[in-house]
Amino acid sequence: MKVLVVDVGGTHVKILATGQKHSREFPSGPALTAKQMVAGVKKLAGDWKYDAVAIGYPGLVMKHRPLAEPYNLGPGWMGYDFAAAFKRPVKVVNDAAMQALGSYQGGKMLFLGLGTGLSSAMIVDGIVEPMELGHLPYKKRTFEDYVGVRGYGRLGKKKWRKEVADVVSRLVAALEPEEVVLGGGNVKKLKVLPRGCQAGANANAFLGGFRLWQKTSAPNLSNSGKARLHAKKKTKKSRPRA
């Protein structure tokens, strides 16, 4: 089966299909609707062949459908029939969960995505739980108001880095993961990763999308949004970066 993976972000929509070596992208932004996204993807992937679609969506998802309108995009996502629009089977999952699936190698892993906002997901022994930690109260605002793009623009690089370190340490202390993966486009703006963290490649989002359709490792999405992933355990633990 050839799969088209669509990673919907607050600034760009990125796509990659089975057998292709290079991803493609186009701008998104606060006015992008579901219909516009699908039209943009179909145009961009016009010369690619694919049998199914996996979509990483920046928000709550249940039964492969968005439960709420996205915080950083336009309206029209709830109730939209992606399968009918693409004329192919479609699986929609939370974008952080999709990248977490691509990063996961076993145990208890926390994924935090530093992008337009703060995306998050936890995987414990193969059970995937998308989370919305970015909207939790923090200081005078929320976590993502400090470590997302708004925080970066308001605070500047130096203070933003300190906030990232503080937010990560608080979430690690609360959730006690064995491994922490930082993804998202703004990871590259960190001079040093917080202690115990490793950087996740952006390509892991595509790997997670492919895994959704793999018979041998596909997660079984339940009504609660959880998923089972049959992934190999690590044989060697990565050394934390200071």
Phi, psi and omega per residue, in radians:
M1 nan 2.305 3.076
K2 -1.693 2.236 -3.033
V3 -2.020 2.387 2.996
L4 -1.761 2.100 3.128
V5 -1.787 2.268 -3.129
V6 -2.078 2.065 3.127
D7 -1.851 1.821 -3.065
V8 -1.569 2.013 3.135
G9 -2.032 3.038 -3.113
G10 -1.288 -0.355 3.133
T11 -2.052 -0.474 3.140
H12 -2.496 2.695 2.928
V13 -1.917 2.124 -3.086
K14 -1.971 2.502 -3.111
I15 -2.349 2.660 3.044
L16 -2.717 2.458 3.139
A17 -2.059 2.731 3.091
T18 -0.924 2.282 3.102
G19 1.560 -0.174 3.127
Q20 -1.605 2.499 -3.093
K21 -1.629 -0.421 -3.063
H22 -2.197 2.350 3.097
S23 -1.369 2.866 3.084
R24 -2.242 2.779 -3.123
E25 -2.664 2.809 3.003
F26 -2.549 2.738 -3.077
P27 -1.125 2.564 3.047
S28 -1.936 -1.846 3.092
G29 1.799 3.028 -2.989
P30 -1.204 -0.135 -3.141
A31 -1.840 -0.048 -3.056
L32 -1.224 2.141 3.084
T33 -1.687 2.934 3.114
A34 -1.077 -0.740 3.141
K35 -1.084 -0.724 3.113
Q36 -1.172 -0.662 3.114
M37 -1.079 -0.836 -3.131
V38 -1.087 -0.749 3.126
A39 -1.080 -0.730 3.117
G40 -1.137 -0.720 3.136
V41 -1.147 -0.807 -3.117
K42 -1.080 -0.656 3.111
K43 -1.204 -0.772 -3.101
L44 -1.190 -0.566 -3.112
A45 -1.763 0.393 -3.040
G46 -1.053 -0.505 -3.127
D47 -1.747 0.159 3.100
W48 -1.777 2.562 3.055
K49 -1.802 2.334 3.128
Y50 -2.677 2.572 -3.080
D51 -1.768 -0.377 -3.085
A52 -2.627 2.875 -3.079
V53 -2.267 2.412 3.006
A54 -2.085 2.246 -3.091
I55 -2.098 2.200 3.005
G56 -1.623 2.002 -3.006
Y57 -1.903 2.311 -3.097
P58 -1.414 1.180 3.135
G59 3.045 -3.012 -3.122
L60 -1.233 2.405 -3.131
V61 -2.351 2.444 3.011
M62 -2.514 2.359 -3.123
K63 0.905 0.707 3.084
H64 1.113 0.490 3.065
R65 -2.379 2.412 3.086
P66 -1.052 2.357 3.128
L67 -1.607 -0.292 -3.124
A68 -2.616 2.758 3.086
E69 -1.208 2.546 -3.098
P70 -1.208 2.562 -3.079
Y71 -1.234 -0.595 -3.013
N72 -1.954 0.222 -3.137
L73 -2.231 -3.096 3.129
G74 -1.381 -3.061 -3.098
P75 -1.515 3.116 3.003
G76 1.639 0.307 -3.103
W77 -1.618 -0.669 3.118
M78 -1.176 2.266 3.113
G79 1.417 -0.032 -3.127
Y80 -1.269 2.373 -3.101
D81 -1.623 1.581 -3.094
F82 -1.170 -0.655 -3.134
A83 -1.091 -0.733 3.120
A84 -1.172 -0.671 -3.118
A85 -1.176 -0.722 3.138
F86 -1.500 -0.292 -3.079
K87 1.041 0.644 3.133
R88 -2.663 2.794 3.045
P89 -1.073 2.423 -3.098
V90 -2.305 2.384 2.979
K91 -2.048 2.196 3.113
V92 -1.941 2.261 3.095
V93 -2.355 2.829 3.038
N94 -1.011 2.419 -3.050
D95 -1.104 -0.649 3.109
A96 -1.175 -0.668 3.110
A97 -1.109 -0.673 -3.138
M98 -1.144 -0.752 3.111
Q99 -1.226 -0.602 3.085
A100 -1.094 -0.736 3.109
L101 -1.011 -0.687 3.141
G102 -1.294 -0.340 -3.105
S103 -1.680 -0.305 -2.948
Y104 -1.295 2.382 3.079
Q105 -2.274 -0.001 3.090
G106 2.404 2.859 3.075
G107 1.357 -2.534 -3.099
K108 -2.002 1.876 -3.026
M109 -2.107 2.353 3.023
L110 -1.838 2.232 3.067
F111 -1.933 2.281 3.080
L112 -2.215 2.192 -3.116
G113 -1.841 2.017 3.119
L114 -1.596 1.684 -3.123
G115 -2.384 -2.334 3.082
T116 -1.028 -0.712 3.038
G117 -2.151 -2.492 3.044
L118 -2.231 1.844 3.080
S119 -1.598 2.754 -3.053
S120 -2.735 2.620 3.069
A121 -2.783 2.622 3.097
M122 -2.142 2.400 3.028
I123 -2.146 2.178 3.134
V124 -2.166 1.938 -3.141
D125 0.872 0.748 3.067
G126 1.599 -0.147 3.096
I127 -1.594 2.115 -3.096
V128 -1.716 2.232 3.114
E129 -2.205 1.797 3.030
P130 -1.077 2.508 -3.101
M131 -2.303 2.840 3.106
E132 -2.159 0.936 -3.085
L133 -1.179 -0.454 -3.081
G134 -1.090 -0.412 -3.091
H135 -1.651 0.045 3.100
L136 -1.237 2.579 3.136
P137 -1.089 2.427 3.113
Y138 -2.637 2.127 -3.068
K139 0.922 -2.130 -3.101
K140 -1.654 -0.027 -3.069
R141 -2.399 -2.205 3.088
T142 -2.282 2.963 3.128
F143 -0.962 -0.825 -3.047
E144 -1.284 -0.329 3.050
D145 -1.199 -0.334 3.128
Y146 -1.777 -0.601 -3.053
V147 -1.918 -0.070 3.046
G148 -1.465 -2.976 -3.086
V149 -1.155 -0.547 3.099
R150 -1.130 -0.717 3.108
G151 -1.147 -0.692 3.130
Y152 -1.088 -0.757 -3.132
G153 -1.204 -0.604 -3.104
R154 -1.394 -0.684 -3.021
L155 -1.612 -0.502 -3.010
G156 1.560 2.823 -3.002
K157 -1.038 -0.799 -3.034
K158 -1.127 -0.863 3.139
K159 -1.203 -0.618 3.116
W160 -1.064 -0.744 3.121
R161 -1.062 -0.679 3.118
K162 -1.150 -0.693 3.123
E163 -1.147 -0.708 3.098
V164 -1.030 -0.818 -3.140
A165 -1.061 -0.711 -3.120
D166 -1.209 -0.788 -3.139
V167 -1.093 -0.790 3.139
V168 -1.072 -0.760 -3.121
S169 -1.114 -0.657 3.119
R170 -1.156 -0.766 -3.122
L171 -1.215 -0.645 3.096
V172 -1.139 -0.743 3.125
A173 -1.102 -0.621 -3.105
A174 -1.362 -0.668 -3.000
L175 -1.758 -0.310 3.070
E176 0.908 0.963 3.096
P177 -1.339 2.752 3.031
E178 -1.429 -0.430 -3.100
E179 -2.531 2.476 3.106
V180 -2.166 2.183 3.105
V181 -1.991 2.195 3.083
L182 -1.789 2.102 3.107
G183 -2.081 -2.933 -3.132
G184 1.623 2.781 -3.048
G185 -1.195 -0.343 -3.076
N186 -1.598 0.025 3.069
V187 -1.040 -0.606 -3.110
K188 -1.151 -0.235 3.126
K189 -1.490 -0.109 3.093
L190 -1.469 2.229 3.109
K191 -1.246 -0.734 3.111
V192 -2.345 2.354 3.099
L193 -1.241 2.545 3.049
P194 -0.985 2.642 -3.083
R195 -0.988 2.334 3.097
G196 1.474 0.033 -3.100
C197 -1.829 2.715 2.992
Q198 -2.294 2.629 -3.121
A199 -1.424 2.354 3.068
G200 -1.704 2.374 3.139
A201 -1.205 2.476 3.105
N202 -1.045 -0.481 -3.141
A203 -1.151 -0.283 3.128
N204 -1.128 -0.442 3.075
A205 -1.115 -0.706 3.103
F206 -1.180 -0.722 3.110
L207 -1.051 -0.713 3.096
G208 -1.087 -0.683 3.102
G209 -1.140 -0.690 3.087
F210 -1.144 -0.683 -3.133
R211 -1.088 -0.526 3.136
L212 -1.028 -0.504 -3.083
W213 -1.855 0.039 3.119
Q214 -1.440 2.209 -3.096
K215 -1.115 -0.554 -3.055
T216 -1.462 -0.324 -3.083
S217 -2.411 0.240 -3.080
A218 -1.258 2.370 3.084
P219 -1.282 2.578 3.096
N220 -1.707 1.748 -3.061
L221 -1.273 2.251 3.111
S222 -1.776 3.076 -3.124
N223 -1.102 -0.434 -3.113
S224 -1.452 -0.078 -3.131
G225 1.622 -0.021 3.123
K226 -1.378 2.829 3.127
A227 -2.565 2.640 3.079
R228 -1.869 2.202 3.122
L229 -2.111 2.145 3.112
H230 -1.553 1.556 -3.099
A231 -2.003 2.689 3.130
K232 -1.276 2.485 3.038
K233 -1.269 2.653 3.069
K234 -1.204 2.488 3.049
T235 -1.619 -0.318 -3.130
K236 -2.467 2.283 -3.119
K237 -1.462 2.367 -3.138
S238 -1.223 2.525 3.101
R239 -1.359 2.252 -3.141
P240 -1.083 2.524 3.060
R241 -1.631 2.335 -3.122
A242 -1.369 nan nan
